[in-house]
């Protein structure tokens, strides 16, 4: 049994420059936004009553 090299392969999707620009624009708009605002608010309310963290 000899050692065989394992090759990693990546799936590359070909797309036009216009599509790449659209994806980049959407990514910019999403970046920095809180996408889970409801869960963040619930967590804040839960943590308000907590006086110290049990560690």
PDB file of N, CA, C and O in Angstrom, chain B, residues numbered from 101:
ATOM      1  N   UNK B 101       0.833  -1.190   0.000  1.00  0.00           N
ATOM      2  CA  UNK B 101       0.000   0.000   0.000  1.00  0.00           C
ATOM      3  C   UNK B 101       0.876   1.251   0.000  1.00  0.00           C
ATOM      4  O   UNK B 101       1.583   1.523   0.970  1.00  0.00           O
ATOM      5  N   UNK B 102       0.825   1.981  -1.056  1.00  0.00           N
ATOM      6  CA  UNK B 102       1.579   3.226  -1.138  1.00  0.00           C
ATOM      7  C   UNK B 102       0.707   4.394  -0.758  1.00  0.00           C
ATOM      8  O   UNK B 102      -0.521   4.334  -0.820  1.00  0.00           O
ATOM      9  N   UNK B 103       1.375   5.462  -0.362  1.00  0.00           N
ATOM     10  CA  UNK B 103       0.621   6.663  -0.008  1.00  0.00           C
ATOM     11  C   UNK B 103       0.170   7.369  -1.286  1.00  0.00           C
ATOM     12  O   UNK B 103       0.969   7.624  -2.187  1.00  0.00           O
ATOM     13  N   UNK B 104      -1.091   7.670  -1.343  1.00  0.00           N
ATOM     14  CA  UNK B 104      -1.634   8.363  -2.508  1.00  0.00           C
ATOM     15  C   UNK B 104      -1.947   9.806  -2.135  1.00  0.00           C
ATOM     16  O   UNK B 104      -2.382  10.090  -1.019  1.00  0.00           O
ATOM     17  N   UNK B 105      -1.727  10.689  -3.055  1.00  0.00           N
ATOM     18  CA  UNK B 105      -2.040  12.092  -2.828  1.00  0.00           C
ATOM     19  C   UNK B 105      -3.539  12.289  -2.958  1.00  0.00           C
ATOM     20  O   UNK B 105      -4.173  11.783  -3.883  1.00  0.00           O
ATOM     21  N   UNK B 106      -4.089  13.033  -2.014  1.00  0.00           N
ATOM     22  CA  UNK B 106      -5.497  13.370  -2.106  1.00  0.00           C
ATOM     23  C   UNK B 106      -5.608  14.757  -2.722  1.00  0.00           C
ATOM     24  O   UNK B 106      -5.021  15.722  -2.233  1.00  0.00           O
ATOM     25  N   UNK B 107      -6.352  14.831  -3.775  1.00  0.00           N
ATOM     26  CA  UNK B 107      -6.512  16.112  -4.441  1.00  0.00           C
ATOM     27  C   UNK B 107      -7.836  16.734  -4.045  1.00  0.00           C
ATOM     28  O   UNK B 107      -8.877  16.076  -4.059  1.00  0.00           O
ATOM     29  N   UNK B 108      -7.787  17.999  -3.693  1.00  0.00           N
ATOM     30  CA  UNK B 108      -9.007  18.722  -3.368  1.00  0.00           C
ATOM     31  C   UNK B 108      -9.518  19.372  -4.646  1.00  0.00           C
ATOM     32  O   UNK B 108      -8.753  19.963  -5.409  1.00  0.00           O
ATOM     33  N   UNK B 109     -10.789  19.256  -4.859  1.00  0.00           N
ATOM     34  CA  UNK B 109     -11.363  19.894  -6.034  1.00  0.00           C
ATOM     35  C   UNK B 109     -12.388  20.929  -5.594  1.00  0.00           C
ATOM     36  O   UNK B 109     -13.111  20.733  -4.617  1.00  0.00           O
ATOM     37  N   UNK B 110     -12.436  22.002  -6.309  1.00  0.00           N
ATOM     38  CA  UNK B 110     -13.395  23.061  -6.020  1.00  0.00           C
ATOM     39  C   UNK B 110     -14.330  23.186  -7.209  1.00  0.00           C
ATOM     40  O   UNK B 110     -13.904  23.130  -8.363  1.00  0.00           O
ATOM     41  N   UNK B 111     -15.599  23.354  -6.914  1.00  0.00           N
ATOM     42  CA  UNK B 111     -16.560  23.546  -7.983  1.00  0.00           C
ATOM     43  C   UNK B 111     -16.559  25.016  -8.361  1.00  0.00           C
ATOM     44  O   UNK B 111     -16.784  25.887  -7.520  1.00  0.00           O
ATOM     45  N   UNK B 112     -16.309  25.276  -9.604  1.00  0.00           N
ATOM     46  CA  UNK B 112     -16.249  26.651 -10.089  1.00  0.00           C
ATOM     47  C   UNK B 112     -17.450  26.888 -10.994  1.00  0.00           C
ATOM     48  O   UNK B 112     -17.688  26.141 -11.943  1.00  0.00           O
ATOM     49  N   UNK B 113     -18.185  27.914 -10.692  1.00  0.00           N
ATOM     50  CA  UNK B 113     -19.347  28.260 -11.491  1.00  0.00           C
ATOM     51  C   UNK B 113     -18.970  29.424 -12.387  1.00  0.00           C
ATOM     52  O   UNK B 113     -18.552  30.481 -11.914  1.00  0.00           O
ATOM     53  N   UNK B 114     -19.120  29.219 -13.675  1.00  0.00           N
ATOM     54  CA  UNK B 114     -18.793  30.312 -14.584  1.00  0.00           C
ATOM     55  C   UNK B 114     -19.969  31.272 -14.656  1.00  0.00           C
ATOM     56  O   UNK B 114     -21.128  30.864 -14.722  1.00  0.00           O
ATOM     57  N   UNK B 115     -19.637  32.563 -14.643  1.00  0.00           N
ATOM     58  CA  UNK B 115     -20.684  33.580 -14.714  1.00  0.00           C
ATOM     59  C   UNK B 115     -20.137  34.815 -15.409  1.00  0.00           C
ATOM     60  O   UNK B 115     -18.926  35.020 -15.489  1.00  0.00           O
ATOM     61  N   UNK B 116     -21.034  35.613 -15.896  1.00  0.00           N
ATOM     62  CA  UNK B 116     -20.629  36.822 -16.613  1.00  0.00           C
ATOM     63  C   UNK B 116     -20.175  37.895 -15.629  1.00  0.00           C
ATOM     64  O   UNK B 116     -20.432  37.809 -14.429  1.00  0.00           O
ATOM     65  N   UNK B 117     -19.503  38.894 -16.157  1.00  0.00           N
ATOM     66  CA  UNK B 117     -19.051  40.007 -15.312  1.00  0.00           C
ATOM     67  C   UNK B 117     -20.223  40.754 -14.713  1.00  0.00           C
ATOM     68  O   UNK B 117     -20.145  41.222 -13.577  1.00  0.00           O
ATOM     69  N   UNK B 118     -21.324  40.875 -15.470  1.00  0.00           N
ATOM     70  CA  UNK B 118     -22.506  41.569 -14.958  1.00  0.00           C
ATOM     71  C   UNK B 118     -23.053  40.832 -13.740  1.00  0.00           C
ATOM     72  O   UNK B 118     -23.443  41.466 -12.760  1.00  0.00           O
ATOM     73  N   UNK B 119     -23.086  39.507 -13.790  1.00  0.00           N
ATOM     74  CA  UNK B 119     -23.580  38.708 -12.666  1.00  0.00           C
ATOM     75  C   UNK B 119     -22.664  38.864 -11.466  1.00  0.00           C
ATOM     76  O   UNK B 119     -23.136  38.988 -10.336  1.00  0.00           O
ATOM     77  N   UNK B 120     -21.370  38.860 -11.699  1.00  0.00           N
ATOM     78  CA  UNK B 120     -20.412  39.042 -10.605  1.00  0.00           C
ATOM     79  C   UNK B 120     -20.615  40.393  -9.926  1.00  0.00           C
ATOM     80  O   UNK B 120     -20.533  40.495  -8.702  1.00  0.00           O
ATOM     81  N   UNK B 121     -20.879  41.430 -10.721  1.00  0.00           N
ATOM     82  CA  UNK B 121     -21.096  42.763 -10.166  1.00  0.00           C
ATOM     83  C   UNK B 121     -22.375  42.801  -9.337  1.00  0.00           C
ATOM     84  O   UNK B 121     -22.412  43.423  -8.275  1.00  0.00           O
ATOM     85  N   UNK B 122     -23.437  42.126  -9.827  1.00  0.00           N
ATOM     86  CA  UNK B 122     -24.695  42.093  -9.083  1.00  0.00           C
ATOM     87  C   UNK B 122     -24.508  41.386  -7.743  1.00  0.00           C
ATOM     88  O   UNK B 122     -24.997  41.853  -6.714  1.00  0.00           O
ATOM     89  N   UNK B 123     -23.801  40.263  -7.762  1.00  0.00           N
ATOM     90  CA  UNK B 123     -23.558  39.506  -6.527  1.00  0.00           C
ATOM     91  C   UNK B 123     -22.730  40.340  -5.554  1.00  0.00           C
ATOM     92  O   UNK B 123     -23.003  40.343  -4.354  1.00  0.00           O
ATOM     93  N   UNK B 124     -21.726  41.042  -6.060  1.00  0.00           N
ATOM     94  CA  UNK B 124     -20.890  41.888  -5.206  1.00  0.00           C
ATOM     95  C   UNK B 124     -21.716  43.008  -4.585  1.00  0.00           C
ATOM     96  O   UNK B 124     -21.513  43.355  -3.421  1.00  0.00           O
ATOM     97  N   UNK B 125     -22.650  43.581  -5.356  1.00  0.00           N
ATOM     98  CA  UNK B 125     -23.489  44.670  -4.848  1.00  0.00           C
ATOM     99  C   UNK B 125     -24.403  44.167  -3.731  1.00  0.00           C
ATOM    100  O   UNK B 125     -24.552  44.828  -2.703  1.00  0.00           O
ATOM    101  N   UNK B 126     -25.010  43.008  -3.931  1.00  0.00           N
ATOM    102  CA  UNK B 126     -25.888  42.429  -2.908  1.00  0.00           C
ATOM    103  C   UNK B 126     -25.087  42.092  -1.659  1.00  0.00           C
ATOM    104  O   UNK B 126     -25.547  42.339  -0.544  1.00  0.00           O
ATOM    105  N   UNK B 127     -23.895  41.533  -1.833  1.00  0.00           N
ATOM    106  CA  UNK B 127     -23.048  41.191  -0.691  1.00  0.00           C
ATOM    107  C   UNK B 127     -22.681  42.441   0.101  1.00  0.00           C
ATOM    108  O   UNK B 127     -22.643  42.407   1.331  1.00  0.00           O
ATOM    109  N   UNK B 128     -22.411  43.537  -0.592  1.00  0.00           N
ATOM    110  CA  UNK B 128     -22.100  44.803   0.092  1.00  0.00           C
ATOM    111  C   UNK B 128     -23.283  45.293   0.915  1.00  0.00           C
ATOM    112  O   UNK B 128     -23.116  45.774   2.036  1.00  0.00           O
ATOM    113  N   UNK B 129     -24.494  45.166   0.341  1.00  0.00           N
ATOM    114  CA  UNK B 129     -25.695  45.628   1.040  1.00  0.00           C
ATOM    115  C   UNK B 129     -25.968  44.789   2.285  1.00  0.00           C
ATOM    116  O   UNK B 129     -26.398  45.314   3.312  1.00  0.00           O
ATOM    117  N   UNK B 130     -25.718  43.488   2.189  1.00  0.00           N
ATOM    118  CA  UNK B 130     -25.985  42.583   3.308  1.00  0.00           C
ATOM    119  C   UNK B 130     -24.939  42.764   4.405  1.00  0.00           C
ATOM    120  O   UNK B 130     -25.256  42.660   5.590  1.00  0.00           O
ATOM    121  N   UNK B 131     -23.711  43.030   4.020  1.00  0.00           N
ATOM    122  CA  UNK B 131     -22.608  43.128   4.975  1.00  0.00           C
ATOM    123  C   UNK B 131     -22.897  44.200   6.029  1.00  0.00           C
ATOM    124  O   UNK B 131     -23.197  45.347   5.699  1.00  0.00           O
ATOM    125  N   UNK B 132     -22.801  43.809   7.288  1.00  0.00           N
ATOM    126  CA  UNK B 132     -22.994  44.764   8.367  1.00  0.00           C
ATOM    127  C   UNK B 132     -24.415  44.820   8.899  1.00  0.00           C
ATOM    128  O   UNK B 132     -24.662  45.445   9.930  1.00  0.00           O
ATOM    129  N   UNK B 133     -25.341  44.188   8.223  1.00  0.00           N
ATOM    130  CA  UNK B 133     -26.725  44.190   8.701  1.00  0.00           C
ATOM    131  C   UNK B 133     -26.941  43.043   9.670  1.00  0.00           C
ATOM    132  O   UNK B 133     -26.307  41.993   9.570  1.00  0.00           O
ATOM    133  N   UNK B 134     -27.835  43.261  10.595  1.00  0.00           N
ATOM    134  CA  UNK B 134     -28.233  42.171  11.473  1.00  0.00           C
ATOM    135  C   UNK B 134     -29.388  41.447  10.815  1.00  0.00           C
ATOM    136  O   UNK B 134     -30.493  41.980  10.710  1.00  0.00           O
ATOM    137  N   UNK B 135     -29.124  40.228  10.373  1.00  0.00           N
ATOM    138  CA  UNK B 135     -30.157  39.477   9.669  1.00  0.00           C
ATOM    139  C   UNK B 135     -31.094  38.756  10.630  1.00  0.00           C
ATOM    140  O   UNK B 135     -32.153  38.276  10.227  1.00  0.00           O
ATOM    141  N   UNK B 136     -30.705  38.679  11.898  1.00  0.00           N
ATOM    142  CA  UNK B 136     -31.506  37.951  12.872  1.00  0.00           C
ATOM    143  C   UNK B 136     -31.936  38.891  13.991  1.00  0.00           C
ATOM    144  O   UNK B 136     -31.676  38.627  15.165  1.00  0.00           O
ATOM    145  N   UNK B 137     -32.588  39.980  13.626  1.00  0.00           N
ATOM    146  CA  UNK B 137     -32.932  41.007  14.608  1.00  0.00           C
ATOM    147  C   UNK B 137     -33.854  40.487  15.700  1.00  0.00           C
ATOM    148  O   UNK B 137     -33.703  40.869  16.861  1.00  0.00           O
ATOM    149  N   UNK B 138     -34.805  39.623  15.355  1.00  0.00           N
ATOM    150  CA  UNK B 138     -35.723  39.095  16.369  1.00  0.00           C
ATOM    151  C   UNK B 138     -34.968  38.298  17.427  1.00  0.00           C
ATOM    152  O   UNK B 138     -35.201  38.464  18.625  1.00  0.00           O
ATOM    153  N   UNK B 139     -34.072  37.443  16.982  1.00  0.00           N
ATOM    154  CA  UNK B 139     -33.324  36.610  17.931  1.00  0.00           C
ATOM    155  C   UNK B 139     -32.385  37.456  18.777  1.00  0.00           C
ATOM    156  O   UNK B 139     -32.168  37.151  19.949  1.00  0.00           O
ATOM    157  N   UNK B 140     -31.831  38.505  18.204  1.00  0.00           N
ATOM    158  CA  UNK B 140     -30.936  39.387  18.949  1.00  0.00           C
ATOM    159  C   UNK B 140     -31.726  40.110  20.047  1.00  0.00           C
ATOM    160  O   UNK B 140     -31.240  40.246  21.170  1.00  0.00           O
ATOM    161  N   UNK B 141     -32.931  40.570  19.731  1.00  0.00           N
ATOM    162  CA  UNK B 141     -33.761  41.254  20.725  1.00  0.00           C
ATOM    163  C   UNK B 141     -34.154  40.310  21.859  1.00  0.00           C
ATOM    164  O   UNK B 141     -34.136  40.699  23.026  1.00  0.00           O
ATOM    165  N   UNK B 142     -34.508  39.074  21.519  1.00  0.00           N
ATOM    166  CA  UNK B 142     -34.857  38.083  22.547  1.00  0.00           C
ATOM    167  C   UNK B 142     -33.655  37.832  23.453  1.00  0.00           C
ATOM    168  O   UNK B 142     -33.802  37.735  24.672  1.00  0.00           O
ATOM    169  N   UNK B 143     -32.476  37.728  22.863  1.00  0.00           N
ATOM    170  CA  UNK B 143     -31.270  37.495  23.656  1.00  0.00           C
ATOM    171  C   UNK B 143     -30.984  38.677  24.574  1.00  0.00           C
ATOM    172  O   UNK B 143     -30.583  38.485  25.721  1.00  0.00           O
ATOM    173  N   UNK B 144     -31.187  39.900  24.082  1.00  0.00           N
ATOM    174  CA  UNK B 144     -30.960  41.089  24.912  1.00  0.00           C
ATOM    175  C   UNK B 144     -31.906  41.100  26.107  1.00  0.00           C
ATOM    176  O   UNK B 144     -31.486  41.383  27.229  1.00  0.00           O
ATOM    177  N   UNK B 145     -33.192  40.790  25.872  1.00  0.00           N
ATOM    178  CA  UNK B 145     -34.173  40.772  26.961  1.00  0.00           C
ATOM    179  C   UNK B 145     -33.822  39.703  27.984  1.00  0.00           C
ATOM    180  O   UNK B 145     -33.960  39.916  29.189  1.00  0.00           O
ATOM    181  N   UNK B 146     -33.371  38.559  27.501  1.00  0.00           N
ATOM    182  CA  UNK B 146     -32.998  37.466  28.396  1.00  0.00           C
ATOM    183  C   UNK B 146     -31.799  37.866  29.247  1.00  0.00           C
ATOM    184  O   UNK B 146     -31.753  37.566  30.439  1.00  0.00           O
ATOM    185  N   UNK B 147     -30.830  38.544  28.636  1.00  0.00           N
ATOM    186  CA  UNK B 147     -29.611  38.912  29.351  1.00  0.00           C
ATOM    187  C   UNK B 147     -29.807  40.095  30.294  1.00  0.00           C
ATOM    188  O   UNK B 147     -29.005  40.290  31.207  1.00  0.00           O
ATOM    189  N   UNK B 148     -30.865  40.890  30.090  1.00  0.00           N
ATOM    190  CA  UNK B 148     -31.112  42.033  30.978  1.00  0.00           C
ATOM    191  C   UNK B 148     -31.323  41.583  32.420  1.00  0.00           C
ATOM    192  O   UNK B 148     -30.851  42.235  33.351  1.00  0.00           O
ATOM    193  N   UNK B 149     -32.033  40.469  32.608  1.00  0.00           N
ATOM    194  CA  UNK B 149     -32.350  39.985  33.949  1.00  0.00           C
ATOM    195  C   UNK B 149     -31.204  39.213  34.592  1.00  0.00           C
ATOM    196  O   UNK B 149     -31.252  38.905  35.783  1.00  0.00           O
ATOM    197  N   UNK B 150     -30.198  38.906  33.828  1.00  0.00           N
ATOM    198  CA  UNK B 150     -29.089  38.110  34.334  1.00  0.00           C
ATOM    199  C   UNK B 150     -28.101  39.023  35.063  1.00  0.00           C
ATOM    200  O   UNK B 150     -27.566  39.961  34.472  1.00  0.00           O
ATOM    201  N   UNK B 151     -27.861  38.746  36.344  1.00  0.00           N
ATOM    202  CA  UNK B 151     -26.987  39.619  37.124  1.00  0.00           C
ATOM    203  C   UNK B 151     -25.517  39.238  36.957  1.00  0.00           C
ATOM    204  O   UNK B 151     -24.653  40.115  36.948  1.00  0.00           O
ATOM    205  N   UNK B 152     -25.225  37.963  36.828  1.00  0.00           N
ATOM    206  CA  UNK B 152     -23.856  37.534  36.567  1.00  0.00           C
ATOM    207  C   UNK B 152     -23.908  36.211  35.813  1.00  0.00           C
ATOM    208  O   UNK B 152     -24.884  35.465  35.887  1.00  0.00           O
ATOM    209  N   UNK B 153     -22.845  35.949  35.097  1.00  0.00           N
ATOM    210  CA  UNK B 153     -22.784  34.712  34.330  1.00  0.00           C
ATOM    211  C   UNK B 153     -22.246  33.576  35.197  1.00  0.00           C
ATOM    212  O   UNK B 153     -21.187  33.714  35.810  1.00  0.00           O
ATOM    213  N   UNK B 154     -22.950  32.481  35.252  1.00  0.00           N
ATOM    214  CA  UNK B 154     -22.441  31.342  36.025  1.00  0.00           C
ATOM    215  C   UNK B 154     -21.314  30.656  35.259  1.00  0.00           C
ATOM    216  O   UNK B 154     -21.537  29.983  34.253  1.00  0.00           O
ATOM    217  N   UNK B 155     -20.113  30.846  35.759  1.00  0.00           N
ATOM    218  CA  UNK B 155     -18.947  30.255  35.066  1.00  0.00           C
ATOM    219  C   UNK B 155     -18.335  29.209  35.979  1.00  0.00           C
ATOM    220  O   UNK B 155     -17.344  28.576  35.616  1.00  0.00           O
TER     221      UNK B 155
END
